[in-house]
Amino acid sequence: VPVPPLPDFSQFGPIDRQPLGKIARTAATNLSVAWQVIPHVTQHDLADITELEAARRRYAQAQPPDAPKITLTVVVMKAVVAALKAFPHFNASLDTRTNELVLKRYYHIGCAVDTPHGLLVPVVRDVDQKSLRQIAAELTELAERARQRKLDLKDMQGASFTITNLGGIAGTAFTPIVNYPEVAILGISRTRPELRLGENGQPQERLMLPLSLSYDHRVINGADGARFLAKVCGDLSDVFRLVVEG
C-alpha cells in the first residue's frame, strides 16, 4: 500500500528532523514486513513465580559477585524450550511457496536487548543443551557486546523463537511483533504481587509474571496458543517440573 506524503508540519510550528540510524532503519523494514505478512494474534496470561523467585534469589545470594546472574529471562528461556518441544509447530517457519511448515530440530532463542543505538536481538544457540549458568553467561556476554556495537551478523541470525522482556522498565502487558520468519514471540512484563486464594481458602500474596504470546495465526490457532502459554506458565510456577523438564 503506497504511503501518503506527510503534510508540511512547519506550517504549524517549529520542527526538527533527525535521521534514523542504521539499526532503526533495519528494524523499521523488518517490522513492517512482519506486520504485513503475518496475521498476528496476542494472548496474555500470568505465571505464579512466587517459589521460583524465592529460589532464584536464594541462589543468587550464595554466588560470588562475579558469577553470571541467572535472571528471569534466563529461566523463561528454559521454560520456553520445554514448551517448544511439546508444541513443535511453534518452533517452525511457514514456507508459503511450497505450503509446508519447516519444523526446526534446534532451539536457538533470540533475546531482545535494549541498547543506546536501538533494539538488537542476539541469539543464544542450543538452549536445550545448556545449563542455566551457561545460558546466563552467554546472554550476559552477548548483551554487553550488543551495547558496545560489537555483535557480528551471525550473532543475530538463526533464532527459532524470540523473547522480549520489558519488565525492567514498566508495563503490565504488550503485543510484541513476531520476528519473521519465526511464527511466535513471547513478551515478558513487570512482575506484580496479587492476592490469590491459597489451598486453605485464605488469601495469600503471590508474585505474578505477566506473559504476552504473539503468534502467526496461519500456523497457530487460539487453542494451541492457550496451551503453549499454559505450559510455560505451569513450568514457571512449578520449580521442580521446570528443573526436570529443563
C-alpha positions as CSV (number, residue, x, y, z in Angstrom):
1,V,0.0,0.0,0.0
2,P,1.5,3.3,-1.0
3,V,2.3,5.6,2.0
4,P,0.8,9.1,1.6
5,P,3.2,12.0,1.9
6,L,3.4,13.8,5.2
7,P,2.0,17.3,5.5
8,D,4.3,20.3,6.0
9,F,4.4,20.3,9.8
10,S,6.4,23.5,9.8
11,Q,3.3,25.4,9.0
12,F,2.0,24.5,12.5
13,G,5.2,25.4,14.4
14,P,8.9,24.8,14.8
15,I,10.2,21.3,13.9
16,D,13.5,19.4,13.8
17,R,14.5,16.5,11.6
18,Q,16.5,13.6,13.0
19,P,17.9,11.0,10.6
20,L,17.2,7.4,11.5
21,G,20.3,5.3,12.3
22,K,21.2,2.1,10.6
23,I,19.7,-0.1,13.3
24,A,16.5,1.9,13.4
25,R,16.1,1.7,9.6
26,T,16.7,-2.0,9.6
27,A,14.2,-2.6,12.4
28,A,11.6,-0.4,10.7
29,T,11.9,-2.5,7.5
30,N,11.8,-5.9,9.3
31,L,8.9,-4.9,11.5
32,S,6.9,-3.6,8.5
33,V,7.4,-6.8,6.6
34,A,6.4,-8.9,9.6
35,W,3.3,-6.9,10.3
36,Q,2.2,-7.0,6.6
37,V,2.9,-10.7,6.1
38,I,1.8,-12.3,9.4
39,P,-1.8,-12.2,10.7
40,H,-1.0,-11.5,14.4
41,V,-2.8,-12.7,17.5
42,T,-1.7,-12.0,21.0
43,Q,-2.8,-13.9,24.1
44,H,-1.9,-13.0,27.7
45,D,-1.5,-15.0,30.9
46,L,0.0,-14.8,34.4
47,A,2.6,-17.2,35.8
48,D,2.8,-17.6,39.6
49,I,6.6,-17.3,40.2
50,T,6.5,-17.0,43.9
51,E,8.5,-20.1,44.7
52,L,10.7,-19.7,41.6
53,E,11.7,-16.1,42.5
54,A,12.4,-17.1,46.1
55,A,14.7,-19.9,44.9
56,R,16.3,-17.7,42.3
57,R,17.1,-15.0,45.0
58,R,18.5,-17.6,47.4
59,Y,20.8,-19.0,44.7
60,A,22.0,-15.5,43.8
61,Q,22.8,-14.7,47.4
62,A,25.0,-17.8,47.6
63,Q,27.0,-16.9,44.5
64,P,30.2,-14.9,44.3
65,P,29.8,-11.3,43.0
66,D,31.3,-12.1,39.6
67,A,29.1,-15.2,38.9
68,P,26.7,-14.9,35.9
69,K,23.3,-13.6,37.0
70,I,20.5,-16.0,36.4
71,T,17.7,-13.6,35.5
72,L,14.1,-14.3,34.9
73,T,14.8,-14.1,31.2
74,V,17.2,-17.0,31.5
75,V,14.7,-19.1,33.4
76,V,11.9,-18.3,30.9
77,M,14.2,-19.3,28.1
78,K,14.4,-22.8,29.6
79,A,10.6,-22.9,30.1
80,V,10.0,-21.8,26.5
81,V,12.2,-24.6,25.1
82,A,10.2,-27.2,27.1
83,A,7.0,-25.7,25.6
84,L,8.6,-25.7,22.1
85,K,9.4,-29.4,22.4
86,A,5.8,-30.1,23.5
87,F,4.4,-27.9,20.6
88,P,6.8,-28.3,17.7
89,H,4.9,-26.1,15.3
90,F,5.8,-23.1,17.4
91,N,9.5,-23.8,16.6
92,A,8.9,-23.5,12.9
93,S,8.6,-21.3,9.8
94,L,5.9,-21.3,7.1
95,D,7.0,-21.8,3.5
96,T,4.2,-20.2,1.5
97,R,5.8,-21.2,-1.8
98,T,5.5,-24.9,-1.1
99,N,2.7,-24.8,1.5
100,E,4.9,-26.6,4.0
101,L,5.8,-26.0,7.6
102,V,9.5,-26.1,8.3
103,L,9.9,-27.7,11.7
104,K,13.2,-26.9,13.3
105,R,15.0,-29.5,15.4
106,Y,17.2,-26.9,17.1
107,Y,16.3,-24.5,19.8
108,H,18.1,-21.1,19.2
109,I,16.4,-18.4,21.3
110,G,16.7,-14.7,20.3
111,C,16.6,-12.2,23.2
112,A,15.8,-8.6,22.5
113,V,18.4,-6.2,24.1
114,D,17.7,-2.5,24.6
115,T,20.8,-0.5,23.6
116,P,21.5,3.2,23.2
117,H,21.7,2.6,19.5
118,G,18.4,0.7,19.2
119,L,16.9,-2.7,19.7
120,L,19.1,-5.7,18.9
121,V,18.3,-9.4,19.1
122,P,21.3,-11.6,19.7
123,V,20.7,-15.4,19.6
124,V,21.6,-18.0,22.3
125,R,22.1,-21.3,20.4
126,D,21.1,-24.8,21.6
127,V,19.4,-23.6,24.8
128,D,18.1,-27.1,25.3
129,Q,21.7,-28.4,25.7
130,K,22.9,-25.7,28.2
131,S,22.5,-25.2,31.9
132,L,21.0,-22.0,33.4
133,R,24.5,-20.9,34.3
134,Q,25.8,-21.4,30.8
135,I,22.8,-19.5,29.3
136,A,23.3,-16.7,31.8
137,A,27.0,-16.3,31.0
138,E,26.4,-16.4,27.2
139,L,23.4,-14.0,27.4
140,T,25.4,-11.5,29.5
141,E,28.3,-11.6,27.1
142,L,26.0,-11.1,24.1
143,A,24.1,-8.3,25.7
144,E,27.3,-6.4,26.6
145,R,28.6,-6.8,23.0
146,A,25.3,-5.6,21.7
147,R,25.6,-2.4,23.8
148,Q,29.1,-1.9,22.6
149,R,28.1,-2.5,19.0
150,K,30.4,-5.4,18.7
151,L,27.9,-8.1,17.6
152,D,28.6,-9.9,14.3
153,L,25.8,-10.5,11.9
154,K,25.9,-14.3,12.7
155,D,25.2,-13.4,16.4
156,M,21.8,-12.2,15.3
157,Q,20.9,-15.0,12.9
158,G,19.2,-18.4,13.2
159,A,16.7,-17.8,16.0
160,S,13.8,-20.2,16.0
161,F,11.9,-18.3,18.7
162,T,12.3,-14.8,20.3
163,I,11.8,-13.5,23.8
164,T,11.5,-9.8,24.7
165,N,11.5,-8.6,28.3
166,L,10.2,-5.1,29.2
167,G,9.8,-6.0,32.9
168,G,12.7,-3.9,33.9
169,I,11.1,-0.8,32.6
170,A,7.3,-0.7,33.0
171,G,4.0,-2.1,31.8
172,T,1.5,-4.9,32.6
173,A,1.2,-6.3,29.1
174,F,2.0,-5.6,25.4
175,T,1.7,-7.0,21.9
176,P,5.1,-7.9,20.6
177,I,5.5,-8.3,16.8
178,V,6.6,-11.7,15.6
179,N,10.2,-11.8,14.3
180,Y,9.7,-13.0,10.8
181,P,10.2,-15.8,9.6
182,E,9.6,-17.2,13.1
183,V,5.9,-17.9,14.0
184,A,5.8,-16.8,17.6
185,I,7.3,-14.4,20.2
186,L,7.0,-14.2,24.0
187,G,6.8,-10.9,25.8
188,I,7.6,-10.5,29.5
189,S,6.2,-7.6,31.6
190,R,6.9,-6.4,35.1
191,T,6.2,-8.8,38.0
192,R,3.5,-7.7,40.4
193,P,2.1,-9.0,43.7
194,E,-1.5,-10.2,43.7
195,L,-3.8,-11.7,46.3
196,R,-4.8,-15.3,45.4
197,L,-6.7,-17.9,47.4
198,G,-4.4,-20.5,48.9
199,E,-5.0,-24.2,49.5
200,N,-6.6,-23.3,52.9
201,G,-9.0,-21.0,51.3
202,Q,-7.3,-17.9,52.7
203,P,-5.9,-15.1,50.6
204,Q,-2.2,-15.1,50.0
205,E,0.1,-12.7,48.3
206,R,1.6,-14.3,45.2
207,L,4.2,-12.9,42.8
208,M,2.8,-13.0,39.3
209,L,4.7,-12.6,36.0
210,P,2.6,-11.3,33.0
211,L,3.4,-13.0,29.7
212,S,2.2,-12.0,26.2
213,L,2.4,-14.5,23.4
214,S,2.1,-13.2,19.8
215,Y,1.9,-15.8,17.0
216,D,1.2,-16.3,13.3
217,H,-2.5,-17.3,13.1
218,R,-1.8,-19.1,9.8
219,V,0.2,-21.7,11.7
220,I,-1.1,-21.5,15.3
221,N,-4.7,-21.4,16.4
222,G,-6.1,-19.8,19.6
223,A,-6.5,-23.1,21.4
224,D,-2.8,-24.1,20.8
225,G,-1.7,-20.6,21.7
226,A,-3.5,-21.0,25.1
227,R,-2.0,-24.5,25.6
228,F,1.5,-23.2,24.8
229,L,1.2,-20.3,27.2
230,A,-0.4,-22.6,29.9
231,K,2.6,-24.9,29.5
232,V,5.1,-22.0,30.0
233,C,3.2,-20.6,33.0
234,G,2.8,-24.1,34.6
235,D,6.5,-24.8,34.3
236,L,7.5,-21.4,35.8
237,S,5.0,-22.0,38.6
238,D,6.4,-25.4,39.5
239,V,10.2,-25.2,40.2
240,F,10.6,-29.0,40.3
241,R,8.9,-29.5,37.0
242,L,11.0,-26.8,35.4
243,V,14.2,-28.5,36.7
244,V,13.1,-31.9,35.5
245,E,11.9,-30.7,32.0
246,G,14.6,-28.1,31.6
